[in-house]
Structure formats: structure tokens, C-alpha cells
């Protein structure tokens, strides 16, 4: 299970993001944008879709 933790340090944690279509747990991934930067995402392993990874305190949360 992927756990997202606040990268700023407030202690907030998020566990168990699941796809509302198929019910499978979302997995962490990264996509590369046209400008060369990357964005952290959580995606469905069955390709139902993807979302921007969680944020806390204005920053992307770290994943484990």
C-alpha cells in the first residue's frame, strides 16, 4: 500500500487511494511534461485513469 506523507513536515499521511471505477489501489508514477519537468501522479493499474498525487501544506506529498 502506498503511503503519502507531508514533505513539509506537518505529519499528515494518506493511505489507500483506490480507483472508483474498478476498486484497485492506485500506484505512484511520474509523468514528464513537454517543458522537461516532471509531475507525480497516482494512476490506476488497469488504466482507468490518473490523478495528480496528493498535496499538503502547498507541496507534493512524498510516497513510500
PQR file with spaces between the fields and no chain letter, atoms N, CA, C, O and H, PARSE charges and radii, in Angstrom:
ATOM       1  N    UNK     1       0.849   -1.187    0.000 -0.4000 1.5000
ATOM       2  CA   UNK     1       0.000    0.000    0.000 -0.0000 2.0000
ATOM       3  C    UNK     1       0.886    1.237    0.000  0.5500 1.7000
ATOM       4  O    UNK     1       1.804    1.355    0.811 -0.5500 1.4000
ATOM       5  N    UNK     2       0.606    2.147   -0.905 -0.4000 1.5000
ATOM       6  CA   UNK     2       1.358    3.399   -0.975 -0.0000 2.0000
ATOM       7  C    UNK     2       0.890    4.342    0.123  0.5500 1.7000
ATOM       8  O    UNK     2      -0.308    4.554    0.312 -0.5500 1.4000
ATOM       9  H    UNK     2      -0.140    2.051   -1.564  0.4000 1.0000
ATOM      10  N    UNK     3       1.849    4.902    0.839 -0.4000 1.5000
ATOM      11  CA   UNK     3       1.571    5.910    1.852 -0.0000 2.0000
ATOM      12  C    UNK     3       2.171    7.223    1.388  0.5500 1.7000
ATOM      13  O    UNK     3       3.349    7.284    1.035 -0.5500 1.4000
ATOM      14  H    UNK     3       2.822    4.731    0.685  0.4000 1.0000
ATOM      15  N    UNK     4       1.366    8.267    1.388 -0.4000 1.5000
ATOM      16  CA   UNK     4       1.848    9.611    1.070 -0.0000 2.0000
ATOM      17  C    UNK     4       2.003   10.366    2.389  0.5500 1.7000
ATOM      18  O    UNK     4       1.104   10.342    3.229 -0.5500 1.4000
ATOM      19  H    UNK     4       0.409    8.217    1.674  0.4000 1.0000
ATOM      20  N    UNK     5       3.147   11.037    2.570 -0.4000 1.5000
ATOM      21  CA   UNK     5       3.459   11.767    3.795 -0.0000 2.0000
ATOM      22  C    UNK     5       3.805   13.209    3.446  0.5500 1.7000
ATOM      23  O    UNK     5       4.458   13.467    2.435 -0.5500 1.4000
ATOM      24  H    UNK     5       3.877   11.056    1.887  0.4000 1.0000
ATOM      25  N    UNK     6       3.371   14.142    4.278 -0.4000 1.5000
ATOM      26  CA   UNK     6       3.647   15.557    4.041 -0.0000 2.0000
ATOM      27  C    UNK     6       5.152   15.787    3.958  0.5500 1.7000
ATOM      28  O    UNK     6       5.895   15.435    4.873 -0.5500 1.4000
ATOM      29  H    UNK     6       2.841   13.933    5.100  0.4000 1.0000
ATOM      30  N    UNK     7       5.593   16.384    2.847 -0.4000 1.5000
ATOM      31  CA   UNK     7       7.022   16.646    2.651 -0.0000 2.0000
ATOM      32  C    UNK     7       7.486   17.890    3.398  0.5500 1.7000
ATOM      33  O    UNK     7       8.687   18.123    3.530 -0.5500 1.4000
ATOM      34  H    UNK     7       4.988   16.670    2.103  0.4000 1.0000
ATOM      35  N    UNK     8       6.539   18.690    3.888 -0.4000 1.5000
ATOM      36  CA   UNK     8       6.887   19.897    4.636 -0.0000 2.0000
ATOM      37  C    UNK     8       7.107   19.564    6.110  0.5500 1.7000
ATOM      38  O    UNK     8       7.897   20.218    6.791 -0.5500 1.4000
ATOM      39  H    UNK     8       5.563   18.500    3.781  0.4000 1.0000
ATOM      40  N    UNK     9       6.401   18.540    6.598 -0.4000 1.5000
ATOM      41  CA   UNK     9       6.650   18.091    7.965 -0.0000 2.0000
ATOM      42  C    UNK     9       5.521   18.266    8.950  0.5500 1.7000
ATOM      43  O    UNK     9       5.763   18.201   10.155 -0.5500 1.4000
ATOM      44  H    UNK     9       5.760   18.008    6.046  0.4000 1.0000
ATOM      45  N    UNK    10       4.282   18.488    8.494 -0.4000 1.5000
ATOM      46  CA   UNK    10       3.181   18.651    9.439 -0.0000 2.0000
ATOM      47  C    UNK    10       2.716   17.313   10.013  0.5500 1.7000
ATOM      48  O    UNK    10       1.983   17.278   11.001 -0.5500 1.4000
ATOM      49  H    UNK    10       4.086   18.541    7.515  0.4000 1.0000
ATOM      50  N    UNK    11       3.153   16.196    9.380 -0.4000 1.5000
ATOM      51  CA   UNK    11       2.805   14.877    9.886 -0.0000 2.0000
ATOM      52  C    UNK    11       1.609   14.222    9.216  0.5500 1.7000
ATOM      53  O    UNK    11       1.295   13.072    9.521 -0.5500 1.4000
ATOM      54  H    UNK    11       3.749   16.224    8.578  0.4000 1.0000
ATOM      55  N    UNK    12       0.934   14.921    8.313 -0.4000 1.5000
ATOM      56  CA   UNK    12      -0.224   14.352    7.624 -0.0000 2.0000
ATOM      57  C    UNK    12       0.213   13.181    6.761  0.5500 1.7000
ATOM      58  O    UNK    12       1.225   13.253    6.064 -0.5500 1.4000
ATOM      59  H    UNK    12       1.189   15.855    8.066  0.4000 1.0000
ATOM      60  N    UNK    13      -0.574   12.079    6.814 -0.4000 1.5000
ATOM      61  CA   UNK    13      -0.323   10.901    5.981 -0.0000 2.0000
ATOM      62  C    UNK    13      -1.628   10.473    5.324  0.5500 1.7000
ATOM      63  O    UNK    13      -2.708   10.638    5.891 -0.5500 1.4000
ATOM      64  H    UNK    13      -1.396   12.020    7.381  0.4000 1.0000
ATOM      65  N    UNK    14      -1.512    9.916    4.109 -0.4000 1.5000
ATOM      66  CA   UNK    14      -2.662    9.399    3.378 -0.0000 2.0000
ATOM      67  C    UNK    14      -2.322    7.980    2.939  0.5500 1.7000
ATOM      68  O    UNK    14      -1.245    7.741    2.393 -0.5500 1.4000
ATOM      69  H    UNK    14      -0.635    9.782    3.648  0.4000 1.0000
ATOM      70  N    UNK    15      -3.235    7.036    3.174 -0.4000 1.5000
ATOM      71  CA   UNK    15      -3.063    5.641    2.759 -0.0000 2.0000
ATOM      72  C    UNK    15      -4.231    5.209    1.897  0.5500 1.7000
ATOM      73  O    UNK    15      -5.347    5.707    2.047 -0.5500 1.4000
ATOM      74  H    UNK    15      -4.110    7.231    3.618  0.4000 1.0000
ATOM      75  N    UNK    16      -3.965    4.275    0.989 -0.4000 1.5000
ATOM      76  CA   UNK    16      -5.009    3.539    0.314 -0.0000 2.0000
ATOM      77  C    UNK    16      -5.886    4.294   -0.657  0.5500 1.7000
ATOM      78  O    UNK    16      -7.110    4.196   -0.570 -0.5500 1.4000
ATOM      79  H    UNK    16      -3.058    3.871    0.867  0.4000 1.0000
ATOM      80  N    UNK    17      -5.311    5.038   -1.572 -0.4000 1.5000
ATOM      81  CA   UNK    17      -6.113    5.661   -2.627 -0.0000 2.0000
ATOM      82  C    UNK    17      -6.579    4.568   -3.578  0.5500 1.7000
ATOM      83  O    UNK    17      -5.763    3.778   -4.053 -0.5500 1.4000
ATOM      84  H    UNK    17      -4.316    5.117   -1.642  0.4000 1.0000
ATOM      85  N    UNK    18      -7.869    4.509   -3.862 -0.4000 1.5000
ATOM      86  CA   UNK    18      -8.395    3.476   -4.748 -0.0000 2.0000
ATOM      87  C    UNK    18      -9.166    4.080   -5.913  0.5500 1.7000
ATOM      88  O    UNK    18      -9.711    5.180   -5.818 -0.5500 1.4000
ATOM      89  H    UNK    18      -8.532    5.150   -3.476  0.4000 1.0000
ATOM      90  N    UNK    19      -9.201    3.333   -7.016 -0.4000 1.5000
ATOM      91  CA   UNK    19      -9.932    3.732   -8.209 -0.0000 2.0000
ATOM      92  C    UNK    19     -11.426    3.553   -7.964  0.5500 1.7000
ATOM      93  O    UNK    19     -11.860    2.493   -7.513 -0.5500 1.4000
ATOM      94  H    UNK    19      -8.758    2.439   -7.093  0.4000 1.0000
ATOM      95  N    UNK    20     -12.198    4.564   -8.254 -0.4000 1.5000
ATOM      96  CA   UNK    20     -13.641    4.491   -8.086 -0.0000 2.0000
ATOM      97  C    UNK    20     -14.330    3.665   -9.151  0.5500 1.7000
ATOM      98  O    UNK    20     -15.493    3.298   -8.991 -0.5500 1.4000
ATOM      99  H    UNK    20     -11.846    5.425   -8.620  0.4000 1.0000
ATOM     100  N    UNK    21     -13.629    3.365  -10.243 -0.4000 1.5000
ATOM     101  CA   UNK    21     -14.211    2.573  -11.321 -0.0000 2.0000
ATOM     102  C    UNK    21     -14.038    1.070  -11.084  0.5500 1.7000
ATOM     103  O    UNK    21     -15.005    0.310  -11.139 -0.5500 1.4000
ATOM     104  H    UNK    21     -12.684    3.664  -10.374  0.4000 1.0000
ATOM     105  N    UNK    22     -12.793    0.649  -10.818 -0.4000 1.5000
ATOM     106  CA   UNK    22     -12.529   -0.790  -10.677 -0.0000 2.0000
ATOM     107  C    UNK    22     -12.221   -1.225   -9.248  0.5500 1.7000
ATOM     108  O    UNK    22     -12.221   -2.421   -8.955 -0.5500 1.4000
ATOM     109  H    UNK    22     -12.008    1.267  -10.773  0.4000 1.0000
ATOM     110  N    UNK    23     -11.957   -0.265   -8.351 -0.4000 1.5000
ATOM     111  CA   UNK    23     -11.701   -0.587   -6.955 -0.0000 2.0000
ATOM     112  C    UNK    23     -10.266   -0.960   -6.624  0.5500 1.7000
ATOM     113  O    UNK    23      -9.964   -1.261   -5.469 -0.5500 1.4000
ATOM     114  H    UNK    23     -11.957    0.707   -8.590  0.4000 1.0000
ATOM     115  N    UNK    24      -9.368   -0.947   -7.616 -0.4000 1.5000
ATOM     116  CA   UNK    24      -7.970   -1.289   -7.351 -0.0000 2.0000
ATOM     117  C    UNK    24      -7.232   -0.098   -6.747  0.5500 1.7000
ATOM     118  O    UNK    24      -7.588    1.060   -6.960 -0.5500 1.4000
ATOM     119  H    UNK    24      -9.613   -0.703   -8.554  0.4000 1.0000
ATOM     120  N    UNK    25      -6.183   -0.431   -5.981 -0.4000 1.5000
ATOM     121  CA   UNK    25      -5.377    0.618   -5.359 -0.0000 2.0000
ATOM     122  C    UNK    25      -4.556    1.350   -6.421  0.5500 1.7000
ATOM     123  O    UNK    25      -3.956    0.726   -7.296 -0.5500 1.4000
ATOM     124  H    UNK    25      -5.894   -1.372   -5.807  0.4000 1.0000
ATOM     125  N    UNK    26      -4.539    2.682   -6.331 -0.4000 1.5000
ATOM     126  CA   UNK    26      -3.740    3.492   -7.243 -0.0000 2.0000
ATOM     127  C    UNK    26      -2.259    3.316   -6.931  0.5500 1.7000
ATOM     128  O    UNK    26      -1.880    3.126   -5.776 -0.5500 1.4000
ATOM     129  H    UNK    26      -5.027    3.189   -5.620  0.4000 1.0000
ATOM     130  N    UNK    27      -1.429    3.379   -7.961 -0.4000 1.5000
ATOM     131  CA   UNK    27       0.018    3.239   -7.801 -0.0000 2.0000
ATOM     132  C    UNK    27       0.698    4.556   -8.157  0.5500 1.7000
ATOM     133  O    UNK    27       0.221    5.309   -9.007 -0.5500 1.4000
ATOM     134  H    UNK    27      -1.737    3.533   -8.900  0.4000 1.0000
ATOM     135  N    UNK    28       1.817    4.820   -7.496 -0.4000 1.5000
ATOM     136  CA   UNK    28       2.561    6.044   -7.728 -0.0000 2.0000
ATOM     137  C    UNK    28       3.309    5.949   -9.055  0.5500 1.7000
ATOM     138  O    UNK    28       3.813    4.889   -9.425 -0.5500 1.4000
ATOM     139  H    UNK    28       2.204    4.209   -6.805  0.4000 1.0000
ATOM     140  N    UNK    29       3.371    7.073   -9.761 -0.4000 1.5000
ATOM     141  CA   UNK    29       4.127    7.149  -11.009 -0.0000 2.0000
ATOM     142  C    UNK    29       4.509    8.600  -11.242  0.5500 1.7000
ATOM     143  O    UNK    29       4.107    9.485  -10.486 -0.5500 1.4000
ATOM     144  H    UNK    29       2.962    7.934   -9.460  0.4000 1.0000
ATOM     145  N    UNK    30       5.274    8.837  -12.273 -0.4000 1.5000
ATOM     146  CA   UNK    30       5.702   10.178  -12.659 -0.0000 2.0000
ATOM     147  C    UNK    30       5.490   10.343  -14.153  0.5500 1.7000
ATOM     148  O    UNK    30       5.765    9.427  -14.928 -0.5500 1.4000
ATOM     149  H    UNK    30       5.601    8.118  -12.886  0.4000 1.0000
ATOM     150  N    UNK    31       5.000   11.510  -14.561 -0.4000 1.5000
ATOM     151  CA   UNK    31       4.904   11.803  -15.990 -0.0000 2.0000
ATOM     152  C    UNK    31       5.808   12.998  -16.297  0.5500 1.7000
ATOM     153  O    UNK    31       6.017   13.869  -15.452 -0.5500 1.4000
ATOM     154  H    UNK    31       4.776   12.254  -13.932  0.4000 1.0000
ATOM     155  N    UNK    32       6.333   13.020  -17.509 -0.4000 1.5000
ATOM     156  CA   UNK    32       7.197   14.117  -17.946 -0.0000 2.0000
ATOM     157  C    UNK    32       6.392   15.065  -18.813  0.5500 1.7000
ATOM     158  O    UNK    32       5.713   14.649  -19.752 -0.5500 1.4000
ATOM     159  H    UNK    32       6.164   12.312  -18.195  0.4000 1.0000
ATOM     160  N    UNK    33       6.479   16.357  -18.482 -0.4000 1.5000
ATOM     161  CA   UNK    33       5.772   17.383  -19.242 -0.0000 2.0000
ATOM     162  C    UNK    33       6.613   17.827  -20.429  0.5500 1.7000
ATOM     163  O    UNK    33       7.811   17.549  -20.488 -0.5500 1.4000
ATOM     164  H    UNK    33       7.030   16.695  -17.720  0.4000 1.0000
ATOM     165  N    UNK    34       5.987   18.516  -21.372 -0.4000 1.5000
ATOM     166  CA   UNK    34       6.666   18.986  -22.578 -0.0000 2.0000
ATOM     167  C    UNK    34       7.841   19.912  -22.270  0.5500 1.7000
ATOM     168  O    UNK    34       8.804   19.970  -23.034 -0.5500 1.4000
ATOM     169  H    UNK    34       5.014   18.741  -21.325  0.4000 1.0000
ATOM     170  N    UNK    35       7.762   20.643  -21.143 -0.4000 1.5000
ATOM     171  CA   UNK    35       8.845   21.573  -20.793 -0.0000 2.0000
ATOM     172  C    UNK    35      10.010   20.886  -20.085  0.5500 1.7000
ATOM     173  O    UNK    35      10.958   21.551  -19.668 -0.5500 1.4000
ATOM     174  H    UNK    35       6.980   20.596  -20.522  0.4000 1.0000
ATOM     175  N    UNK    36       9.947   19.549  -19.944 -0.4000 1.5000
ATOM     176  CA   UNK    36      11.028   18.795  -19.321 -0.0000 2.0000
ATOM     177  C    UNK    36      10.855   18.546  -17.831  0.5500 1.7000
ATOM     178  O    UNK    36      11.587   17.744  -17.249 -0.5500 1.4000
ATOM     179  H    UNK    36       9.177   19.009  -20.283  0.4000 1.0000
ATOM     180  N    UNK    37       9.906   19.215  -17.211 -0.4000 1.5000
ATOM     181  CA   UNK    37       9.666   18.981  -15.780 -0.0000 2.0000
ATOM     182  C    UNK    37       8.827   17.717  -15.602  0.5500 1.7000
ATOM     183  O    UNK    37       8.239   17.209  -16.556 -0.5500 1.4000
ATOM     184  H    UNK    37       9.312   19.866  -17.683  0.4000 1.0000
ATOM     185  N    UNK    38       8.782   17.222  -14.374 -0.4000 1.5000
ATOM     186  CA   UNK    38       8.001   16.019  -14.107 -0.0000 2.0000
ATOM     187  C    UNK    38       6.944   16.300  -13.050  0.5500 1.7000
ATOM     188  O    UNK    38       7.080   17.215  -12.238 -0.5500 1.4000
ATOM     189  H    UNK    38       9.260   17.635  -13.599  0.4000 1.0000
ATOM     190  N    UNK    39       5.887   15.493  -13.078 -0.4000 1.5000
ATOM     191  CA   UNK    39       4.769   15.629  -12.156 -0.0000 2.0000
ATOM     192  C    UNK    39       4.488   14.259  -11.546  0.5500 1.7000
ATOM     193  O    UNK    39       4.407   13.263  -12.264 -0.5500 1.4000
ATOM     194  H    UNK    39       5.777   14.750  -13.738  0.4000 1.0000
ATOM     195  N    UNK    40       4.340   14.208  -10.228 -0.4000 1.5000
ATOM     196  CA   UNK    40       3.987   12.961   -9.555 -0.0000 2.0000
ATOM     197  C    UNK    40       2.495   12.727   -9.704  0.5500 1.7000
ATOM     198  O    UNK    40       1.687   13.642   -9.543 -0.5500 1.4000
ATOM     199  H    UNK    40       4.406   15.017   -9.644  0.4000 1.0000
ATOM     200  N    UNK    41       2.139   11.476  -10.016 -0.4000 1.5000
ATOM     201  CA   UNK    41       0.739   11.120  -10.192 -0.0000 2.0000
ATOM     202  C    UNK    41       0.436    9.827   -9.439  0.5500 1.7000
ATOM     203  O    UNK    41       1.343    9.095   -9.044 -0.5500 1.4000
ATOM     204  H    UNK    41       2.794   10.732  -10.146  0.4000 1.0000
ATOM     205  N    UNK    42      -0.841    9.564   -9.252 -0.4000 1.5000
ATOM     206  CA   UNK    42      -1.330    8.274   -8.772 -0.0000 2.0000
ATOM     207  C    UNK    42      -2.218    7.752   -9.886  0.5500 1.7000
ATOM     208  O    UNK    42      -3.145    8.438  -10.317 -0.5500 1.4000
ATOM     209  H    UNK    42      -1.578   10.159   -9.572  0.4000 1.0000
ATOM     210  N    UNK    43      -1.939    6.525  -10.363 -0.4000 1.5000
ATOM     211  CA   UNK    43      -2.684    6.016  -11.508 -0.0000 2.0000
ATOM     212  C    UNK    43      -3.268    4.641  -11.213  0.5500 1.7000
ATOM     213  O    UNK    43      -2.773    3.899  -10.365 -0.5500 1.4000
ATOM     214  H    UNK    43      -1.186    5.967  -10.014  0.4000 1.0000
ATOM     215  N    UNK    44      -4.329    4.329  -11.934 -0.4000 1.5000
ATOM     216  CA   UNK    44      -4.969    3.032  -11.815 -0.0000 2.0000
ATOM     217  C    UNK    44      -4.127    2.000  -12.573  0.5500 1.7000
ATOM     218  O    UNK    44      -3.740    2.254  -13.714 -0.5500 1.4000
ATOM     219  H    UNK    44      -4.732    4.932  -12.622  0.4000 1.0000
ATOM     220  N    UNK    45      -3.834    0.841  -11.967 -0.4000 1.5000
ATOM     221  CA   UNK    45      -3.051   -0.180  -12.670 -0.0000 2.0000
ATOM     222  C    UNK    45      -3.799   -0.776  -13.864  0.5500 1.7000
ATOM     223  O    UNK    45      -3.178   -1.389  -14.732 -0.5500 1.4000
ATOM     224  H    UNK    45      -4.148    0.635  -11.040  0.4000 1.0000
ATOM     225  N    UNK    46      -5.127   -0.604  -13.919 -0.4000 1.5000
ATOM     226  CA   UNK    46      -5.912   -1.093  -15.056 -0.0000 2.0000
ATOM     227  C    UNK    46      -6.177    0.003  -16.091  0.5500 1.7000
ATOM     228  O    UNK    46      -7.011   -0.161  -16.982 -0.5500 1.4000
ATOM     229  H    UNK    46      -5.631   -0.105  -13.214  0.4000 1.0000
ATOM     230  N    UNK    47      -5.454    1.129  -15.962 -0.4000 1.5000
ATOM     231  CA   UNK    47      -5.563    2.253  -16.906 -0.0000 2.0000
ATOM     232  C    UNK    47      -6.939    2.901  -16.946  0.5500 1.7000
ATOM     233  O    UNK    47      -7.357    3.400  -17.991 -0.5500 1.4000
ATOM     234  H    UNK    47      -4.777    1.262  -15.238  0.4000 1.0000
ATOM     235  N    UNK    48      -7.652    2.899  -15.815 -0.4000 1.5000
ATOM     236  CA   UNK    48      -8.935    3.612  -15.743 -0.0000 2.0000
ATOM     237  C    UNK    48      -8.707    5.126  -15.755  0.5500 1.7000
ATOM     238  O    UNK    48      -9.580    5.883  -16.182 -0.5500 1.4000
ATOM     239  H    UNK    48      -7.312    2.494  -14.966  0.4000 1.0000
ATOM     240  N    UNK    49      -7.536    5.567  -15.288 -0.4000 1.5000
ATOM     241  CA   UNK    49      -7.215    6.987  -15.267 -0.0000 2.0000
ATOM     242  C    UNK    49      -6.078    7.295  -14.317  0.5500 1.7000
ATOM     243  O    UNK    49      -5.466    6.393  -13.745 -0.5500 1.4000
ATOM     244  H    UNK    49      -6.827    4.952  -14.941  0.4000 1.0000
ATOM     245  N    UNK    50      -5.802    8.581  -14.154 -0.4000 1.5000
ATOM     246  CA   UNK    50      -4.732    9.023  -13.262 -0.0000 2.0000
ATOM     247  C    UNK    50      -5.095   10.379  -12.689  0.5500 1.7000
ATOM     248  O    UNK    50      -5.873   11.129  -13.279 -0.5500 1.4000
ATOM     249  H    UNK    50      -6.300    9.314  -14.618  0.4000 1.0000
ATOM     250  N    UNK    51      -4.521   10.689  -11.525 -0.4000 1.5000
ATOM     251  CA   UNK    51      -4.736   11.968  -10.865 -0.0000 2.0000
ATOM     252  C    UNK    51      -3.393   12.522  -10.411  0.5500 1.7000
ATOM     253  O    UNK    51      -2.415   11.785  -10.281 -0.5500 1.4000
ATOM     254  H    UNK    51      -3.889   10.080  -11.046  0.4000 1.0000
ATOM     255  N    UNK    52      -3.360   13.803  -10.176 -0.4000 1.5000
ATOM     256  CA   UNK    52      -2.188   14.427   -9.561 -0.0000 2.0000
ATOM     257  C    UNK    52      -2.040   13.833   -8.177  0.5500 1.7000
ATOM     258  O    UNK    52      -3.033   13.678   -7.466 -0.5500 1.4000
ATOM     259  H    UNK    52      -4.154   14.401  -10.282  0.4000 1.0000
ATOM     260  N    UNK    53      -0.826   13.497   -7.780 -0.4000 1.5000
ATOM     261  CA   UNK    53      -0.599   12.955   -6.441 -0.0000 2.0000
ATOM     262  C    UNK    53      -1.023   13.966   -5.381  0.5500 1.7000
ATOM     263  O    UNK    53      -1.061   15.166   -5.651 -0.5500 1.4000
ATOM     264  H    UNK    53      -0.020   13.622   -8.357  0.4000 1.0000
ATOM     265  N    UNK    54      -1.340   13.492   -4.183 -0.4000 1.5000
ATOM     266  CA   UNK    54      -1.810   14.385   -3.118 -0.0000 2.0000
ATOM     267  C    UNK    54      -0.797   15.482   -2.769  0.5500 1.7000
ATOM     268  O    UNK    54       0.413   15.312   -2.917 -0.5500 1.4000
ATOM     269  H    UNK    54      -1.309   12.517   -3.964  0.4000 1.0000
ATOM     270  N    UNK    55      -1.338   16.609   -2.301 -0.4000 1.5000
ATOM     271  CA   UNK    55      -0.523   17.726   -1.836 -0.0000 2.0000
ATOM     272  C    UNK    55      -0.920   18.044   -0.397  0.5500 1.7000
ATOM     273  O    UNK    55      -2.053   17.799    0.015 -0.5500 1.4000
ATOM     274  H    UNK    55      -2.321   16.746   -2.181  0.4000 1.0000
ATOM     275  N    UNK    56       0.026   18.591    0.357 -0.4000 1.5000
ATOM     276  CA   UNK    56      -0.232   19.036    1.725 -0.0000 2.0000
ATOM     277  C    UNK    56       0.684   20.217    2.016  0.5500 1.7000
ATOM     278  O    UNK    56       1.841   20.230    1.596 -0.5500 1.4000
ATOM     279  H    UNK    56       0.947   18.790    0.023  0.4000 1.0000
ATOM     280  N    UNK    57       0.180   21.184    2.717 -0.4000 1.5000
ATOM     281  CA   UNK    57       0.960   22.385    3.059 -0.0000 2.0000
ATOM     282  C    UNK    57       1.546   23.054    1.808  0.5500 1.7000
ATOM     283  O    UNK    57       2.599   23.687    1.874 -0.5500 1.4000
ATOM     284  H    UNK    57      -0.760   21.174    3.058  0.4000 1.0000
ATOM     285  N    UNK    58       0.853   22.909    0.665 -0.4000 1.5000
ATOM     286  CA   UNK    58       1.272   23.563   -0.559 -0.0000 2.0000
ATOM     287  C    UNK    58       2.351   22.845   -1.339  0.5500 1.7000
ATOM     288  O    UNK    58       2.860   23.387   -2.320 -0.5500 1.4000
ATOM     289  H    UNK    58      -0.003   22.395    0.611  0.4000 1.0000
ATOM     290  N    UNK    59       2.720   21.617   -0.923 -0.4000 1.5000
ATOM     291  CA   UNK    59       3.773   20.860   -1.614 -0.0000 2.0000
ATOM     292  C    UNK    59       3.303   19.435   -1.883  0.5500 1.7000
ATOM     293  O    UNK    59       2.417   18.918   -1.202 -0.5500 1.4000
ATOM     294  H    UNK    59       2.306   21.177   -0.126  0.4000 1.0000
ATOM     295  N    UNK    60       3.927   18.798   -2.911 -0.4000 1.5000
ATOM     296  CA   UNK    60       3.633   17.398   -3.171 -0.0000 2.0000
ATOM     297  C    UNK    60       4.001   16.565   -1.943  0.5500 1.7000
ATOM     298  O    UNK    60       5.020   16.806   -1.295 -0.5500 1.4000
ATOM     299  H    UNK    60       4.647   19.218   -3.464  0.4000 1.0000
ATOM     300  N    UNK    61       3.155   15.584   -1.637 -0.4000 1.5000
ATOM     301  CA   UNK    61       3.458   14.681   -0.545 -0.0000 2.0000
ATOM     302  C    UNK    61       4.436   13.621   -1.049  0.5500 1.7000
ATOM     303  O    UNK    61       4.362   13.215   -2.209 -0.5500 1.4000
ATOM     304  H    UNK    61       2.327   15.388   -2.163  0.4000 1.0000
ATOM     305  N    UNK    62       5.359   13.167   -0.180 -0.4000 1.5000
ATOM     306  CA   UNK    62       6.289   12.103   -0.506 -0.0000 2.0000
ATOM     307  C    UNK    62       5.558   10.772   -0.478  0.5500 1.7000
ATOM     308  O    UNK    62       4.594   10.617    0.271 -0.5500 1.4000
ATOM     309  H    UNK    62       5.419   13.497    0.763  0.4000 1.0000
ATOM     310  N    UNK    63       5.996    9.808   -1.280 -0.4000 1.5000
ATOM     311  CA   UNK    63       5.356    8.496   -1.286 -0.0000 2.0000
ATOM     312  C    UNK    63       6.334    7.425   -0.830  0.5500 1.7000
ATOM     313  O    UNK    63       7.551    7.574   -0.934 -0.5500 1.4000
ATOM     314  H    UNK    63       6.779    9.935   -1.889  0.4000 1.0000
ATOM     315  N    UNK    64       5.762    6.342   -0.322 -0.4000 1.5000
ATOM     316  CA   UNK    64       6.579    5.191    0.079 -0.0000 2.0000
ATOM     317  C    UNK    64       5.865    3.917   -0.245  0.5500 1.7000
ATOM     318  O    UNK    64       6.388    2.833    0.015 -0.5500 1.4000
ATOM     319  H    UNK    64       4.773    6.220   -0.237  0.4000 1.0000
